[in-house]
């Protein structure tokens, strides 16, 4: 009897191993075969035009009264002078004076129109860091390897890349089958409410529904996914929402020599500690699950075995991903205490304490569900909880022609890269364009330096010349790929 039990256990184990290994070995790649690009590009022209664009100080400030709109007018004039064929052959509509819609008329009126989006405003240089730049922030300096300055990564690279592609294709006599809309916002860095949002209002008023819009977002990076040595390009199929949670408590103040057992400051501090300790529920589904479905077939065998059998290893995977801030952010809505208000004098207990917590919201969560979770976690009726903000954007398809066209163009441009969907943890104008498009995607077609994300809004923003050239090649390919 004992022998039969052992034999049965061994048999089950062998079947189990056979099943999971076979499943791993039979996993099919989700990467399209890269096709050779044959574009003719004037590389010096492209680099010099990006450099010139960077020199124009189209800076967005939270206080709009500080914005120098003469620089925005200067940028728009620069585009007209630099891309004459685009301006001769595409119609141009100015929205709210400074945002731009170019319409490239297609040959087939029944074909669904698409949109390529970018923004040309940039963030200011943090005061006190000006001398930390290796090259002045608005110099547009061109060195042997780089173009330097604000906007080289975020997001004049997109505006110039798209227009360079369009200019070249018009020069070659290309005309798209469907209408192409080039959408350039002027205030993305401060929310896009006067730019992309108004562009979307215009599209809605004209009854223009786009098959898809592709905006900035994910890029091609190295050392992103364990078990993969190749670069990985991530296409945002959704972006997290952003909400501000306010915790408020009031009560008697008094002299600090006779404090209550728990003070207003202590009460709010305790609530924040509970939130940080417990966190929100993790989700291994939606765009995060799709990310690993796309990259798993390309992993080394050990990792591939784990990620091709998530039904078995999901608890382990979740624990590993939650161990690092970067991967935890694609698994759950995040909690970031950012502001605390309480007290004015060192020896006086404040009668009111208030804290702000910035939350980046996963598509699986709502503002209502998050408020209920917060109230349950802190478990303190003396604290008033308010939640205001935006929920996550709709999740776009990865099985349609739009995603496939973007993925194909990325593979054609970077044949060694693995291209996959993901949830974008930052914000973009795409959240506005979602009101006028069936699907929205977020992808900046450049190979990012390892510290590129820090440079994007920080010191020494720059782009390699090769990445800029390939961005133009990508946009040309995409315009010709989409049917």
LOVEXVO-388353 format. One record per residue (C-alpha): x, z, y; residue number from 0. Coordinates in nm, 2 decimals. Layout:
atom u X	w Z	v Y	num NUM;
...
END
This chain:
atom u 0.00	w 0.00	v 0.00	num 0;
atom u 0.28	w 0.10	v 0.24	num 1;
atom u 0.46	w -0.23	v 0.16	num 2;
atom u 0.15	w -0.43	v 0.24	num 3;
atom u 0.12	w -0.26	v 0.58	num 4;
atom u 0.48	w -0.33	v 0.66	num 5;
atom u 0.44	w -0.70	v 0.56	num 6;
atom u 0.12	w -0.72	v 0.77	num 7;
atom u 0.30	w -0.57	v 1.07	num 8;
atom u 0.59	w -0.81	v 1.03	num 9;
atom u 0.36	w -1.11	v 0.99	num 10;
atom u 0.17	w -1.01	v 1.30	num 11;
atom u 0.49	w -0.97	v 1.49	num 12;
atom u 0.62	w -1.31	v 1.37	num 13;
atom u 0.29	w -1.48	v 1.47	num 14;
atom u 0.30	w -1.31	v 1.81	num 15;
atom u 0.66	w -1.42	v 1.88	num 16;
atom u 0.59	w -1.77	v 1.75	num 17;
atom u 0.29	w -1.80	v 1.97	num 18;
atom u 0.45	w -1.67	v 2.29	num 19;
atom u 0.78	w -1.87	v 2.24	num 20;
atom u 0.58	w -2.19	v 2.16	num 21;
atom u 0.37	w -2.14	v 2.47	num 22;
atom u 0.70	w -2.10	v 2.67	num 23;
atom u 0.86	w -2.40	v 2.52	num 24;
atom u 0.56	w -2.63	v 2.57	num 25;
atom u 0.51	w -2.54	v 2.93	num 26;
atom u 0.49	w -2.86	v 3.13	num 27;
atom u 0.65	w -2.91	v 3.47	num 28;
atom u 0.42	w -2.93	v 3.77	num 29;
atom u 0.68	w -3.12	v 3.97	num 30;
atom u 0.63	w -3.50	v 4.04	num 31;
atom u 0.92	w -3.73	v 3.98	num 32;
atom u 1.12	w -3.78	v 4.30	num 33;
atom u 1.12	w -4.14	v 4.43	num 34;
atom u 1.42	w -4.28	v 4.63	num 35;
atom u 1.36	w -4.30	v 5.00	num 36;
atom u 1.46	w -4.61	v 5.19	num 37;
atom u 1.40	w -4.52	v 5.55	num 38;
atom u 1.61	w -4.66	v 5.83	num 39;
atom u 1.68	w -4.39	v 6.08	num 40;
atom u 1.88	w -4.37	v 6.40	num 41;
atom u 2.03	w -4.03	v 6.33	num 42;
atom u 2.21	w -3.99	v 6.66	num 43;
atom u 1.89	w -4.07	v 6.85	num 44;
atom u 1.69	w -3.81	v 6.65	num 45;
atom u 1.95	w -3.53	v 6.71	num 46;
atom u 1.98	w -3.61	v 7.08	num 47;
atom u 1.61	w -3.61	v 7.12	num 48;
atom u 1.57	w -3.27	v 6.96	num 49;
atom u 1.85	w -3.14	v 7.18	num 50;
atom u 1.67	w -3.27	v 7.49	num 51;
atom u 1.35	w -3.12	v 7.38	num 52;
atom u 1.51	w -2.78	v 7.33	num 53;
atom u 1.64	w -2.78	v 7.69	num 54;
atom u 1.29	w -2.78	v 7.83	num 55;
atom u 1.18	w -2.41	v 7.86	num 56;
atom u 0.83	w -2.42	v 7.73	num 57;
atom u 0.81	w -2.04	v 7.69	num 58;
atom u 0.49	w -1.86	v 7.60	num 59;
atom u 0.45	w -1.51	v 7.73	num 60;
atom u 0.18	w -1.26	v 7.63	num 61;
atom u 0.10	w -1.23	v 8.00	num 62;
atom u -0.01	w -1.59	v 8.06	num 63;
atom u 0.05	w -1.54	v 8.44	num 64;
atom u 0.43	w -1.54	v 8.36	num 65;
atom u 0.42	w -1.89	v 8.20	num 66;
atom u 0.59	w -2.17	v 8.39	num 67;
atom u 0.36	w -2.46	v 8.32	num 68;
atom u 0.58	w -2.70	v 8.51	num 69;
atom u 0.81	w -2.69	v 8.21	num 70;
atom u 0.51	w -2.79	v 7.99	num 71;
atom u 0.43	w -3.08	v 8.22	num 72;
atom u 0.80	w -3.18	v 8.20	num 73;
atom u 0.79	w -3.17	v 7.82	num 74;
atom u 0.48	w -3.39	v 7.81	num 75;
atom u 0.65	w -3.64	v 8.04	num 76;
atom u 0.96	w -3.63	v 7.81	num 77;
atom u 0.75	w -3.73	v 7.51	num 78;
atom u 0.60	w -4.02	v 7.70	num 79;
atom u 0.94	w -4.15	v 7.80	num 80;
atom u 1.10	w -4.09	v 7.47	num 81;
atom u 0.83	w -4.23	v 7.24	num 82;
atom u 0.70	w -4.54	v 7.42	num 83;
atom u 0.57	w -4.72	v 7.11	num 84;
atom u 0.36	w -4.41	v 7.01	num 85;
atom u 0.22	w -4.40	v 7.36	num 86;
atom u 0.14	w -4.77	v 7.36	num 87;
atom u -0.02	w -4.78	v 7.02	num 88;
atom u -0.18	w -4.44	v 6.98	num 89;
atom u -0.45	w -4.30	v 7.20	num 90;
atom u -0.38	w -3.97	v 7.37	num 91;
atom u -0.62	w -3.69	v 7.47	num 92;
atom u -0.50	w -3.39	v 7.66	num 93;
atom u -0.68	w -3.07	v 7.57	num 94;
atom u -0.68	w -2.78	v 7.82	num 95;
atom u -0.42	w -2.98	v 8.01	num 96;
atom u -0.13	w -2.90	v 7.79	num 97;
atom u -0.23	w -2.95	v 7.42	num 98;
atom u -0.22	w -3.30	v 7.28	num 99;
atom u -0.42	w -3.51	v 7.04	num 100;
atom u -0.27	w -3.85	v 6.94	num 101;
atom u -0.50	w -4.07	v 6.74	num 102;
atom u -0.34	w -4.34	v 6.53	num 103;
atom u -0.62	w -4.58	v 6.43	num 104;
atom u -0.63	w -4.67	v 6.06	num 105;
atom u -0.73	w -5.00	v 5.90	num 106;
atom u -1.01	w -4.86	v 5.68	num 107;
atom u -1.29	w -4.69	v 5.88	num 108;
atom u -1.42	w -4.54	v 5.55	num 109;
atom u -1.09	w -4.36	v 5.47	num 110;
atom u -1.09	w -3.99	v 5.55	num 111;
atom u -0.87	w -3.90	v 5.85	num 112;
atom u -0.58	w -3.65	v 5.83	num 113;
atom u -0.39	w -3.44	v 6.08	num 114;
atom u -0.03	w -3.35	v 6.12	num 115;
atom u 0.02	w -3.05	v 6.35	num 116;
atom u 0.30	w -2.86	v 6.53	num 117;
atom u 0.34	w -2.67	v 6.85	num 118;
atom u 0.59	w -2.70	v 7.13	num 119;
atom u 0.58	w -2.36	v 7.29	num 120;
atom u 0.86	w -2.11	v 7.20	num 121;
atom u 0.91	w -1.74	v 7.22	num 122;
atom u 1.12	w -1.59	v 7.50	num 123;
atom u 1.47	w -1.46	v 7.44	num 124;
atom u 1.47	w -1.08	v 7.41	num 125;
atom u 1.61	w -0.92	v 7.72	num 126;
atom u 1.95	w -0.79	v 7.67	num 127;
atom u 2.04	w -1.03	v 7.38	num 128;
atom u 2.12	w -1.33	v 7.59	num 129;
atom u 2.50	w -1.28	v 7.55	num 130;
atom u 2.46	w -1.24	v 7.17	num 131;
atom u 2.39	w -1.61	v 7.13	num 132;
atom u 2.69	w -1.82	v 7.02	num 133;
atom u 2.54	w -2.11	v 7.22	num 134;
atom u 2.30	w -2.05	v 7.51	num 135;
atom u 1.94	w -2.04	v 7.39	num 136;
atom u 1.81	w -2.34	v 7.59	num 137;
atom u 2.13	w -2.54	v 7.59	num 138;
atom u 2.04	w -2.77	v 7.30	num 139;
atom u 2.41	w -2.77	v 7.21	num 140;
atom u 2.51	w -3.02	v 6.94	num 141;
atom u 2.80	w -2.92	v 6.73	num 142;
atom u 2.94	w -3.08	v 6.42	num 143;
atom u 2.68	w -2.92	v 6.19	num 144;
atom u 2.40	w -2.78	v 6.41	num 145;
atom u 2.16	w -2.83	v 6.70	num 146;
atom u 2.13	w -2.49	v 6.87	num 147;
atom u 1.84	w -2.33	v 7.07	num 148;
atom u 1.49	w -2.21	v 7.09	num 149;
atom u 1.25	w -2.44	v 6.91	num 150;
atom u 1.50	w -2.60	v 6.67	num 151;
atom u 1.32	w -2.41	v 6.39	num 152;
atom u 0.99	w -2.30	v 6.56	num 153;
atom u 0.86	w -2.56	v 6.62	num 154;
atom u 0.99	w -2.84	v 6.83	num 155;
atom u 1.15	w -2.96	v 6.51	num 156;
atom u 0.79	w -3.03	v 6.39	num 157;
atom u 0.68	w -3.21	v 6.71	num 158;
atom u 1.00	w -3.42	v 6.74	num 159;
atom u 1.00	w -3.49	v 6.36	num 160;
atom u 0.65	w -3.62	v 6.36	num 161;
atom u 0.69	w -3.83	v 6.67	num 162;
atom u 1.02	w -3.98	v 6.55	num 163;
atom u 0.85	w -4.07	v 6.22	num 164;
atom u 0.55	w -4.23	v 6.40	num 165;
atom u 0.77	w -4.42	v 6.65	num 166;
atom u 0.98	w -4.57	v 6.37	num 167;
atom u 0.68	w -4.66	v 6.16	num 168;
atom u 0.51	w -4.83	v 6.46	num 169;
atom u 0.83	w -5.02	v 6.52	num 170;
atom u 0.83	w -5.14	v 6.16	num 171;
atom u 0.47	w -5.26	v 6.20	num 172;
atom u 0.32	w -5.00	v 5.97	num 173;
atom u -0.05	w -4.91	v 6.02	num 174;
atom u -0.21	w -4.64	v 5.82	num 175;
atom u -0.52	w -4.69	v 5.61	num 176;
atom u -0.69	w -4.39	v 5.76	num 177;
atom u -0.69	w -4.25	v 6.11	num 178;
atom u -0.40	w -4.01	v 6.17	num 179;
atom u -0.43	w -3.73	v 6.42	num 180;
atom u -0.11	w -3.58	v 6.56	num 181;
atom u -0.21	w -3.23	v 6.69	num 182;
atom u 0.03	w -3.05	v 6.92	num 183;
atom u -0.06	w -2.71	v 7.05	num 184;
atom u 0.09	w -2.54	v 7.35	num 185;
atom u 0.03	w -2.16	v 7.29	num 186;
atom u 0.08	w -2.09	v 6.92	num 187;
atom u 0.32	w -1.82	v 6.99	num 188;
atom u 0.05	w -1.61	v 7.16	num 189;
atom u -0.24	w -1.69	v 6.92	num 190;
atom u -0.33	w -2.06	v 6.99	num 191;
atom u -0.66	w -1.97	v 7.15	num 192;
atom u -0.61	w -2.21	v 7.44	num 193;
atom u -0.44	w -2.48	v 7.23	num 194;
atom u -0.52	w -2.53	v 6.87	num 195;
atom u -0.85	w -2.35	v 6.90	num 196;
atom u -0.96	w -2.59	v 7.18	num 197;
atom u -0.83	w -2.89	v 6.99	num 198;
atom u -1.05	w -2.78	v 6.70	num 199;
atom u -1.35	w -2.74	v 6.93	num 200;
atom u -1.29	w -3.10	v 7.05	num 201;
atom u -1.27	w -3.23	v 6.70	num 202;
atom u -1.59	w -3.05	v 6.61	num 203;
atom u -1.77	w -3.19	v 6.92	num 204;
atom u -1.66	w -3.54	v 6.82	num 205;
atom u -1.78	w -3.48	v 6.46	num 206;
atom u -1.43	w -3.55	v 6.33	num 207;
atom u -1.38	w -3.37	v 6.00	num 208;
atom u -1.02	w -3.41	v 5.87	num 209;
atom u -0.95	w -3.44	v 5.49	num 210;
atom u -0.65	w -3.21	v 5.56	num 211;
atom u -0.42	w -3.08	v 5.83	num 212;
atom u -0.06	w -2.99	v 5.76	num 213;
atom u 0.10	w -2.75	v 6.01	num 214;
atom u 0.42	w -2.55	v 6.01	num 215;
atom u 0.47	w -2.27	v 5.76	num 216;
atom u 0.68	w -2.24	v 5.44	num 217;
atom u 1.01	w -2.42	v 5.41	num 218;
atom u 1.28	w -2.49	v 5.15	num 219;
atom u 1.49	w -2.19	v 5.07	num 220;
atom u 1.75	w -2.07	v 4.82	num 221;
atom u 1.76	w -1.75	v 4.62	num 222;
atom u 1.38	w -1.70	v 4.65	num 223;
atom u 1.26	w -1.69	v 4.30	num 224;
atom u 1.44	w -1.51	v 4.01	num 225;
atom u 1.55	w -1.73	v 3.73	num 226;
atom u 1.57	w -2.04	v 3.94	num 227;
atom u 1.90	w -2.16	v 4.09	num 228;
atom u 1.75	w -2.47	v 4.26	num 229;
atom u 1.60	w -2.45	v 4.61	num 230;
atom u 1.23	w -2.37	v 4.62	num 231;
atom u 1.00	w -2.53	v 4.88	num 232;
atom u 0.68	w -2.33	v 4.94	num 233;
atom u 0.36	w -2.49	v 5.08	num 234;
atom u 0.13	w -2.24	v 5.24	num 235;
atom u -0.22	w -2.30	v 5.10	num 236;
atom u -0.36	w -2.00	v 5.30	num 237;
atom u -0.23	w -1.75	v 5.55	num 238;
atom u -0.29	w -1.38	v 5.56	num 239;
atom u -0.53	w -1.24	v 5.82	num 240;
atom u -0.42	w -0.99	v 6.08	num 241;
atom u -0.61	w -0.67	v 6.17	num 242;
atom u -0.54	w -0.36	v 6.38	num 243;
atom u -0.66	w -0.03	v 6.24	num 244;
atom u -0.70	w 0.25	v 6.49	num 245;
atom u -0.70	w 0.61	v 6.37	num 246;
atom u -0.83	w 0.86	v 6.62	num 247;
atom u -0.88	w 1.23	v 6.62	num 248;
atom u -0.98	w 1.47	v 6.89	num 249;
atom u -0.99	w 1.85	v 6.92	num 250;
atom u -0.88	w 2.15	v 7.11	num 251;
atom u -0.53	w 2.13	v 7.26	num 252;
atom u -0.37	w 2.44	v 7.40	num 253;
atom u -0.03	w 2.59	v 7.42	num 254;
atom u 0.23	w 2.50	v 7.17	num 255;
atom u 0.30	w 2.87	v 7.11	num 256;
atom u -0.02	w 2.91	v 6.92	num 257;
atom u -0.07	w 2.59	v 6.71	num 258;
atom u -0.36	w 2.55	v 6.46	num 259;
atom u -0.27	w 2.51	v 6.10	num 260;
atom u -0.31	w 2.14	v 6.14	num 261;
atom u -0.28	w 1.98	v 6.48	num 262;
atom u -0.41	w 1.64	v 6.60	num 263;
atom u -0.07	w 1.49	v 6.56	num 264;
atom u -0.02	w 1.64	v 6.22	num 265;
atom u -0.36	w 1.52	v 6.11	num 266;
atom u -0.29	w 1.16	v 6.21	num 267;
atom u 0.06	w 1.18	v 6.06	num 268;
atom u -0.08	w 1.31	v 5.73	num 269;
atom u -0.32	w 1.01	v 5.72	num 270;
atom u -0.05	w 0.76	v 5.78	num 271;
atom u 0.17	w 0.92	v 5.51	num 272;
atom u -0.12	w 0.90	v 5.26	num 273;
atom u -0.17	w 0.53	v 5.34	num 274;
atom u 0.19	w 0.45	v 5.30	num 275;
atom u 0.22	w 0.64	v 4.98	num 276;
atom u -0.09	w 0.49	v 4.81	num 277;
atom u -0.10	w 0.14	v 4.97	num 278;
atom u -0.37	w -0.12	v 4.91	num 279;
atom u -0.45	w -0.28	v 4.57	num 280;
atom u -0.21	w -0.55	v 4.45	num 281;
atom u -0.35	w -0.89	v 4.35	num 282;
atom u -0.17	w -1.11	v 4.10	num 283;
atom u -0.41	w -1.40	v 4.15	num 284;
atom u -0.49	w -1.68	v 4.40	num 285;
atom u -0.19	w -1.84	v 4.57	num 286;
atom u 0.06	w -1.58	v 4.44	num 287;
atom u -0.04	w -1.66	v 4.08	num 288;
atom u -0.03	w -2.03	v 4.15	num 289;
atom u 0.32	w -1.99	v 4.30	num 290;
atom u 0.45	w -1.87	v 3.96	num 291;
atom u 0.25	w -2.12	v 3.77	num 292;
atom u 0.44	w -2.39	v 3.96	num 293;
atom u 0.78	w -2.24	v 3.93	num 294;
atom u 0.77	w -2.08	v 3.58	num 295;
atom u 0.83	w -2.41	v 3.39	num 296;
atom u 1.16	w -2.45	v 3.59	num 297;
atom u 1.29	w -2.10	v 3.52	num 298;
atom u 1.57	w -2.00	v 3.28	num 299;
atom u 1.43	w -1.91	v 2.94	num 300;
atom u 1.41	w -1.53	v 2.98	num 301;
atom u 1.22	w -1.55	v 3.30	num 302;
atom u 1.02	w -1.84	v 3.18	num 303;
atom u 0.91	w -1.65	v 2.87	num 304;
atom u 0.78	w -1.37	v 3.09	num 305;
atom u 0.60	w -1.58	v 3.35	num 306;
atom u 0.45	w -1.82	v 3.10	num 307;
atom u 0.29	w -1.51	v 2.93	num 308;
atom u 0.15	w -1.33	v 3.22	num 309;
atom u -0.15	w -1.22	v 3.01	num 310;
atom u 0.10	w -0.99	v 2.84	num 311;
atom u 0.36	w -0.91	v 3.11	num 312;
atom u 0.14	w -0.89	v 3.43	num 313;
atom u 0.18	w -0.51	v 3.47	num 314;
atom u 0.56	w -0.55	v 3.45	num 315;
atom u 0.56	w -0.85	v 3.69	num 316;
atom u 0.34	w -0.67	v 3.94	num 317;
atom u 0.57	w -0.36	v 3.94	num 318;
atom u 0.88	w -0.58	v 3.99	num 319;
atom u 0.72	w -0.78	v 4.28	num 320;
atom u 0.60	w -0.47	v 4.45	num 321;
atom u 0.95	w -0.33	v 4.45	num 322;
atom u 1.07	w -0.55	v 4.74	num 323;
atom u 0.90	w -0.58	v 5.08	num 324;
atom u 0.92	w -0.97	v 5.08	num 325;
atom u 0.74	w -1.01	v 4.74	num 326;
atom u 0.51	w -0.71	v 4.79	num 327;
atom u 0.38	w -0.89	v 5.10	num 328;
atom u 0.24	w -1.17	v 4.88	num 329;
atom u 0.08	w -0.93	v 4.64	num 330;
atom u -0.13	w -0.71	v 4.87	num 331;
atom u -0.26	w -0.64	v 5.22	num 332;
atom u 0.03	w -0.46	v 5.40	num 333;
atom u 0.03	w -0.14	v 5.61	num 334;
atom u 0.26	w -0.12	v 5.91	num 335;
atom u 0.22	w 0.17	v 6.15	num 336;
atom u 0.33	w 0.04	v 6.49	num 337;
atom u 0.20	w 0.26	v 6.77	num 338;
atom u 0.14	w 0.63	v 6.81	num 339;
atom u -0.02	w 0.79	v 7.12	num 340;
atom u -0.03	w 1.17	v 7.16	num 341;
atom u 0.08	w 1.43	v 7.41	num 342;
atom u 0.24	w 1.42	v 7.76	num 343;
atom u 0.43	w 1.76	v 7.77	num 344;
atom u 0.66	w 1.92	v 7.52	num 345;
atom u 0.49	w 2.26	v 7.52	num 346;
atom u 0.12	w 2.14	v 7.53	num 347;
atom u -0.08	w 2.04	v 7.22	num 348;
atom u -0.25	w 1.70	v 7.27	num 349;
atom u -0.62	w 1.71	v 7.27	num 350;
atom u -0.62	w 1.35	v 7.12	num 351;
atom u -0.40	w 1.17	v 6.89	num 352;
atom u -0.43	w 0.80	v 6.81	num 353;
atom u -0.23	w 0.56	v 6.59	num 354;
atom u -0.24	w 0.18	v 6.54	num 355;
atom u -0.17	w 0.03	v 6.20	num 356;
atom u -0.11	w -0.34	v 6.18	num 357;
atom u -0.25	w -0.48	v 5.85	num 358;
atom u -0.19	w -0.83	v 5.72	num 359;
atom u -0.49	w -0.92	v 5.51	num 360;
atom u -0.49	w -1.09	v 5.17	num 361;
atom u -0.76	w -1.35	v 5.10	num 362;
atom u -0.91	w -1.11	v 4.83	num 363;
atom u -0.98	w -0.84	v 5.09	num 364;
atom u -1.22	w -0.82	v 5.38	num 365;
atom u -1.21	w -0.61	v 5.70	num 366;
atom u -1.51	w -0.41	v 5.56	num 367;
atom u -1.35	w -0.35	v 5.23	num 368;
atom u -1.02	w -0.24	v 5.39	num 369;
atom u -1.20	w 0.01	v 5.62	num 370;
atom u -1.37	w 0.16	v 5.31	num 371;
atom u -1.03	w 0.18	v 5.13	num 372;
atom u -0.86	w 0.34	v 5.43	num 373;
atom u -1.14	w 0.60	v 5.47	num 374;
atom u -1.12	w 0.68	v 5.10	num 375;
atom u -0.74	w 0.72	v 5.10	num 376;
atom u -0.71	w 0.94	v 5.41	num 377;
atom u -1.02	w 1.14	v 5.31	num 378;
atom u -1.06	w 1.31	v 5.65	num 379;
atom u -1.39	w 1.31	v 5.83	num 380;
atom u -1.22	w 1.43	v 6.15	num 381;
atom u -1.05	w 1.09	v 6.18	num 382;
atom u -1.24	w 0.80	v 6.32	num 383;
atom u -1.13	w 0.46	v 6.17	num 384;
atom u -1.19	w 0.13	v 6.34	num 385;
atom u -1.07	w -0.21	v 6.21	num 386;
atom u -1.06	w -0.52	v 6.42	num 387;
atom u -0.90	w -0.85	v 6.36	num 388;
atom u -0.92	w -1.16	v 6.15	num 389;
atom u -0.95	w -1.21	v 5.77	num 390;
atom u -0.73	w -1.44	v 5.58	num 391;
atom u -0.79	w -1.82	v 5.60	num 392;
atom u -0.97	w -2.01	v 5.33	num 393;
atom u -0.75	w -2.10	v 5.03	num 394;
atom u -0.68	w -2.47	v 5.01	num 395;
atom u -0.67	w -2.68	v 4.69	num 396;
atom u -0.35	w -2.76	v 4.49	num 397;
atom u -0.52	w -3.01	v 4.27	num 398;
atom u -0.62	w -3.27	v 4.53	num 399;
atom u -0.45	w -3.58	v 4.67	num 400;
atom u -0.36	w -3.39	v 4.99	num 401;
atom u -0.14	w -3.13	v 4.82	num 402;
atom u 0.00	w -3.38	v 4.58	num 403;
atom u 0.10	w -3.61	v 4.87	num 404;
atom u 0.28	w -3.32	v 5.05	num 405;
atom u 0.45	w -3.21	v 4.73	num 406;
atom u 0.56	w -3.57	v 4.65	num 407;
atom u 0.70	w -3.63	v 5.00	num 408;
atom u 0.89	w -3.30	v 4.97	num 409;
atom u 1.03	w -3.40	v 4.63	num 410;
atom u 1.13	w -3.74	v 4.76	num 411;
atom u 1.32	w -3.58	v 5.05	num 412;
atom u 1.47	w -3.29	v 4.85	num 413;
atom u 1.48	w -3.42	v 4.49	num 414;
atom u 1.65	w -3.10	v 4.36	num 415;
atom u 1.39	w -2.87	v 4.51	num 416;
atom u 1.10	w -2.71	v 4.32	num 417;
atom u 0.78	w -2.74	v 4.53	num 418;
atom u 0.51	w -2.48	v 4.49	num 419;
atom u 0.21	w -2.33	v 4.67	num 420;
atom u 0.22	w -1.97	v 4.82	num 421;
atom u 0.04	w -1.74	v 5.06	num 422;
atom u 0.19	w -1.75	v 5.40	num 423;
atom u 0.24	w -1.39	v 5.54	num 424;
atom u 0.28	w -1.50	v 5.90	num 425;
atom u 0.03	w -1.67	v 6.13	num 426;
atom u 0.00	w -2.03	v 6.24	num 427;
atom u -0.23	w -2.27	v 6.43	num 428;
atom u -0.36	w -2.38	v 6.09	num 429;
atom u -0.61	w -2.09	v 6.10	num 430;
atom u -0.78	w -2.27	v 6.38	num 431;
atom u -0.76	w -2.61	v 6.23	num 432;
atom u -0.94	w -2.48	v 5.92	num 433;
atom u -1.27	w -2.52	v 6.12	num 434;
atom u -1.21	w -2.90	v 6.13	num 435;
atom u -1.05	w -2.98	v 5.80	num 436;
atom u -1.14	w -2.96	v 5.43	num 437;
atom u -0.80	w -2.81	v 5.35	num 438;
atom u -0.51	w -2.68	v 5.56	num 439;
atom u -0.14	w -2.66	v 5.45	num 440;
atom u 0.16	w -2.50	v 5.60	num 441;
atom u 0.50	w -2.65	v 5.54	num 442;
atom u 0.80	w -2.71	v 5.75	num 443;
atom u 1.00	w -2.98	v 5.57	num 444;
atom u 1.35	w -2.84	v 5.62	num 445;
atom u 1.62	w -2.66	v 5.42	num 446;
atom u 1.64	w -2.32	v 5.57	num 447;
atom u 1.96	w -2.12	v 5.60	num 448;
atom u 1.96	w -1.80	v 5.41	num 449;
atom u 1.91	w -1.60	v 5.74	num 450;
atom u 1.69	w -1.87	v 5.90	num 451;
atom u 1.38	w -1.66	v 5.91	num 452;
atom u 1.57	w -1.40	v 6.12	num 453;
atom u 1.70	w -1.67	v 6.35	num 454;
atom u 1.36	w -1.82	v 6.40	num 455;
atom u 1.24	w -1.57	v 6.66	num 456;
atom u 1.58	w -1.40	v 6.69	num 457;
atom u 1.93	w -1.47	v 6.81	num 458;
atom u 2.11	w -1.79	v 6.74	num 459;
atom u 1.82	w -2.01	v 6.64	num 460;
atom u 1.96	w -2.34	v 6.51	num 461;
atom u 1.90	w -2.62	v 6.26	num 462;
atom u 2.14	w -2.82	v 6.06	num 463;
atom u 2.16	w -3.19	v 6.16	num 464;
atom u 2.09	w -3.29	v 5.80	num 465;
atom u 1.77	w -3.08	v 5.79	num 466;
atom u 1.64	w -3.24	v 6.11	num 467;
atom u 1.71	w -3.59	v 5.98	num 468;
atom u 1.54	w -3.51	v 5.65	num 469;
atom u 1.24	w -3.37	v 5.84	num 470;
atom u 1.18	w -3.71	v 5.99	num 471;
atom u 1.22	w -3.88	v 5.65	num 472;
atom u 0.97	w -3.64	v 5.51	num 473;
atom u 0.71	w -3.72	v 5.77	num 474;
atom u 0.76	w -4.09	v 5.73	num 475;
atom u 0.71	w -4.06	v 5.35	num 476;
atom u 0.40	w -3.84	v 5.39	num 477;
atom u 0.24	w -4.08	v 5.63	num 478;
atom u 0.29	w -4.35	v 5.38	num 479;
atom u 0.20	w -4.14	v 5.07	num 480;
atom u -0.14	w -4.02	v 5.19	num 481;
atom u -0.41	w -4.27	v 5.08	num 482;
END
